[in-house]
Amino acid sequence: MRYTPPSEMAGERTKLIVKTRDKLGSRETRRLRRQGIVPGVLYGGGEPVAIGIEERELRRALTGASGLHSILDVEVDGTGTSHASILKDYQVDKVRGGVIHVDLHEVRLDRPITASVSVHLLGGDEAPGVREGGVLSQPLREIQVEALPLEVPEHIDLDVSHMVTGDTLRISDIEVPEGVTLLDDPETVIATVTAPTRVVEPEEEAIEGEEGEGVEGEAAEGAEAEGDAETPGDSDAGGESATEG
């Protein structure tokens, strides 16, 4: 199995300045959002701290090379002291699409963390099974890994260019960089190539059925015609008997 290392590790560090929020509640959060500030909570350093982040700053921090896996050096209220943190969770506005809430978690850089990492399939168009008309499927797109915060891969690439029809790749087939541990069931399926499904057109079946009915109908009509042809003969026979009598 050929492993293609990711282009970037999640070791990119980005400074993020936040402000504490004294007022809480839904009314206050709506007011903040109207001002372009995303409410959030910083966990991990004792008591959770309610924070607010300028939307532009948050977008800048989360759109770097490491994306959502970036290590955030969070500075609260301009104190000059930073807290190494990761994005633990976020909420998105279903209508407008922007981030409306974030949960940040302070981490120690010398202790492993658990993270979700996306799996990218490479060489799907080159796979023999696909070139022959097979269908490449990816049932699982993210896997759980454990690693030091600065060693979490941005993503994991899996080569599928060798797969033929009927092949299956599982988590046990994934190779990861040193220091990264896979946490999911090794037998979990990541990718499959299945044969194309043959679709029988219902119109063809209907035509065949109609033709069969036509043959049976013609036979029935022929039998009725023969019966009608024999009817005068029977009458004649009856007449002859009467005459002979």
C-alpha positions as CSV (number, residue, x, y, z in Angstrom):
1,M,0.0,0.0,0.0
2,R,1.5,3.3,-1.0
3,Y,1.1,6.1,1.5
4,T,1.2,9.7,0.4
5,P,2.0,12.0,3.3
6,P,-0.2,15.0,3.7
7,S,1.1,18.3,2.4
8,E,0.8,20.0,5.8
9,M,0.7,18.9,9.4
10,A,-1.7,20.6,11.8
11,G,1.4,22.2,13.5
12,E,0.7,25.6,12.0
13,R,0.2,28.1,14.9
14,T,-2.0,31.2,14.5
15,K,-2.4,34.0,17.0
16,L,-6.0,34.8,17.9
17,I,-7.0,37.7,20.1
18,V,-10.2,37.4,21.9
19,K,-12.1,39.4,24.5
20,T,-14.0,38.1,27.6
21,R,-17.8,38.5,27.7
22,D,-19.3,39.8,30.9
23,K,-22.9,39.6,29.7
24,L,-24.4,36.3,28.7
25,G,-27.8,35.2,27.2
26,S,-29.3,34.9,23.8
27,R,-30.1,38.6,23.6
28,E,-26.5,39.5,24.2
29,T,-25.2,36.9,21.7
30,R,-27.5,38.2,19.0
31,R,-26.2,41.7,19.7
32,L,-22.6,40.5,19.3
33,R,-23.3,38.8,16.1
34,R,-24.9,41.9,14.6
35,Q,-21.6,43.7,15.5
36,G,-19.5,41.0,13.6
37,I,-18.4,39.3,16.8
38,V,-18.6,35.5,17.2
39,P,-19.4,34.4,20.7
40,G,-17.6,31.4,22.1
41,V,-16.1,29.6,25.2
42,L,-12.5,28.8,26.1
43,Y,-12.2,25.5,28.0
44,G,-9.3,23.6,29.6
45,G,-7.6,26.2,31.8
46,G,-9.8,25.8,34.8
47,E,-13.2,27.5,34.7
48,P,-14.6,28.0,31.2
49,V,-14.2,31.6,30.0
50,A,-16.9,33.2,27.8
51,I,-15.2,35.0,24.9
52,G,-16.0,37.0,21.8
53,I,-13.9,36.9,18.6
54,E,-14.0,39.3,15.7
55,E,-15.5,37.4,12.7
56,R,-12.6,38.5,10.4
57,E,-10.0,37.3,12.9
58,L,-11.6,34.0,13.3
59,R,-11.9,33.4,9.6
60,R,-8.3,34.3,9.1
61,A,-7.2,31.9,11.8
62,L,-9.2,29.0,10.5
63,T,-8.5,29.4,6.8
64,G,-4.7,28.8,6.9
65,A,-2.9,25.8,5.6
66,S,-3.9,23.7,8.6
67,G,-7.5,24.8,8.5
68,L,-9.7,23.7,11.4
69,H,-6.7,21.7,12.8
70,S,-4.6,24.8,13.4
71,I,-3.1,25.4,16.8
72,L,-4.5,28.7,18.0
73,D,-2.4,30.9,20.3
74,V,-5.3,32.5,22.1
75,E,-4.6,35.8,23.8
76,V,-7.4,37.0,26.1
77,D,-8.0,40.8,26.5
78,G,-4.6,41.7,25.1
79,T,-2.7,40.4,28.2
80,G,0.2,39.2,26.2
81,T,-0.1,35.7,27.6
82,S,-1.2,33.1,25.0
83,H,-3.0,29.8,25.5
84,A,-2.3,27.1,23.0
85,S,-5.7,25.9,22.0
86,I,-7.6,24.0,19.3
87,L,-11.1,24.4,17.8
88,K,-13.1,21.8,19.6
89,D,-16.5,22.5,18.1
90,Y,-18.4,25.2,16.1
91,Q,-21.9,26.0,15.0
92,V,-22.9,27.3,11.6
93,D,-25.9,29.5,10.6
94,K,-28.0,27.1,8.5
95,V,-29.3,30.0,6.4
96,R,-26.4,32.4,6.0
97,G,-23.6,29.8,6.4
98,G,-21.4,31.8,8.8
99,V,-19.9,30.5,12.0
100,I,-22.1,31.7,14.9
101,H,-20.4,30.0,17.9
102,V,-17.1,28.3,18.7
103,D,-15.7,26.2,21.5
104,L,-12.0,26.4,22.0
105,H,-10.0,24.0,24.2
106,E,-6.7,24.8,25.7
107,V,-4.2,22.0,25.2
108,R,-0.7,21.1,26.3
109,L,1.6,20.6,23.4
110,D,3.4,17.8,25.1
111,R,0.3,15.6,25.6
112,P,-1.6,13.7,22.9
113,I,-5.1,14.8,21.8
114,T,-7.9,13.1,19.9
115,A,-8.9,14.6,16.6
116,S,-11.0,13.9,13.5
117,V,-9.0,13.8,10.3
118,S,-10.4,13.6,6.8
119,V,-9.4,10.8,4.4
120,H,-8.7,11.8,0.7
121,L,-8.8,9.0,-1.9
122,L,-6.1,9.4,-4.6
123,G,-6.0,7.8,-8.1
124,G,-9.7,6.9,-8.3
125,D,-9.9,7.6,-12.0
126,E,-6.9,5.3,-12.6
127,A,-8.2,2.3,-10.7
128,P,-8.7,-0.7,-13.1
129,G,-12.1,-1.4,-11.5
130,V,-13.3,2.1,-12.2
131,R,-11.9,2.2,-15.8
132,E,-13.9,-1.0,-16.4
133,G,-17.1,0.7,-15.3
134,G,-17.0,-0.1,-11.6
135,V,-18.2,2.3,-8.9
136,L,-15.7,3.7,-6.3
137,S,-17.4,4.4,-2.9
138,Q,-16.1,6.0,0.3
139,P,-18.4,5.0,3.2
140,L,-16.2,6.7,5.8
141,R,-14.7,10.1,5.2
142,E,-13.2,11.0,8.6
143,I,-11.2,8.9,11.1
144,Q,-10.2,9.4,14.7
145,V,-6.5,9.7,15.5
146,E,-4.4,10.4,18.6
147,A,-1.3,12.5,18.3
148,L,0.5,15.4,19.8
149,P,-1.3,18.7,18.9
150,L,1.5,19.7,16.5
151,E,1.6,16.3,14.8
152,V,-2.0,15.8,13.9
153,P,-2.2,15.4,10.1
154,E,-4.2,18.0,8.2
155,H,-5.6,15.0,6.3
156,I,-4.6,11.5,5.3
157,D,-4.2,10.5,1.6
158,L,-5.1,6.9,0.6
159,D,-4.0,5.5,-2.8
160,V,-6.8,3.6,-4.5
161,S,-5.3,3.6,-8.0
162,H,-4.6,-0.2,-7.8
163,M,-8.2,-1.3,-6.9
164,V,-10.1,-3.7,-9.1
165,T,-13.8,-4.6,-9.0
166,G,-14.6,-6.2,-5.7
167,D,-11.7,-4.7,-3.8
168,T,-12.2,-3.3,-0.4
169,L,-9.8,-1.1,1.7
170,R,-10.2,-0.8,5.5
171,I,-8.7,1.3,8.2
172,S,-6.1,-1.4,8.7
173,D,-4.8,-0.5,5.2
174,I,-4.0,3.1,6.1
175,E,-0.5,4.1,6.9
176,V,0.0,7.1,9.1
177,P,3.1,9.1,10.1
178,E,5.1,8.1,13.1
179,G,3.5,9.4,16.3
180,V,0.0,9.1,15.0
181,T,-2.3,6.4,16.3
182,L,-5.5,5.3,14.6
183,L,-8.4,4.8,17.0
184,D,-11.2,3.4,14.9
185,D,-12.0,-0.3,14.3
186,P,-9.3,-1.6,11.9
187,E,-12.0,-3.5,10.0
188,T,-14.1,-0.4,9.2
189,V,-14.4,0.0,5.4
190,I,-12.9,3.1,3.9
191,A,-13.3,2.4,0.1
192,T,-14.8,-0.2,-2.2
193,V,-15.1,-0.8,-5.9
194,T,-18.3,-2.5,-6.9
195,A,-19.5,-3.7,-10.3
196,P,-22.0,-1.5,-12.1
197,T,-25.7,-2.4,-11.5
198,R,-27.5,-3.6,-14.6
199,V,-30.8,-1.8,-15.0
200,V,-33.6,-3.6,-16.9
201,E,-35.8,-1.2,-18.7
202,P,-39.4,-1.7,-17.7
203,E,-40.6,-0.8,-21.2
204,E,-38.9,-4.0,-22.6
205,E,-40.7,-6.2,-20.1
206,A,-44.0,-4.6,-21.0
207,I,-43.4,-5.2,-24.7
208,E,-42.6,-8.8,-24.1
209,G,-45.7,-9.3,-22.0
210,E,-47.8,-7.7,-24.6
211,E,-46.4,-9.9,-27.3
212,G,-47.2,-13.0,-25.2
213,E,-50.7,-11.9,-24.7
214,G,-51.1,-11.3,-28.4
215,V,-50.1,-14.9,-29.2
216,E,-52.5,-16.3,-26.7
217,G,-55.2,-14.0,-28.0
218,E,-54.7,-15.2,-31.6
219,A,-54.8,-18.8,-30.5
220,A,-58.1,-18.2,-28.6
221,E,-59.5,-16.4,-31.6
222,G,-58.5,-19.3,-33.8
223,A,-60.2,-21.8,-31.5
224,E,-63.4,-19.7,-31.5
225,A,-63.3,-19.5,-35.3
226,E,-62.9,-23.3,-35.6
227,G,-65.9,-23.8,-33.2
228,D,-68.0,-21.5,-35.3
229,A,-67.0,-23.4,-38.5
230,E,-68.1,-26.7,-36.9
231,T,-71.6,-25.4,-35.9
232,P,-73.3,-25.7,-39.3
233,G,-72.0,-29.3,-39.7
234,D,-73.6,-30.3,-36.5
235,S,-76.9,-28.9,-37.6
236,D,-76.7,-30.8,-40.9
237,A,-76.0,-34.0,-39.0
238,G,-79.0,-33.5,-36.9
239,G,-81.1,-32.9,-40.0
240,E,-80.0,-36.0,-41.7
241,S,-81.0,-38.1,-38.7
242,A,-84.4,-36.6,-38.7
243,T,-84.8,-37.4,-42.4
244,E,-83.7,-40.9,-42.0
245,G,-86.2,-41.4,-39.2
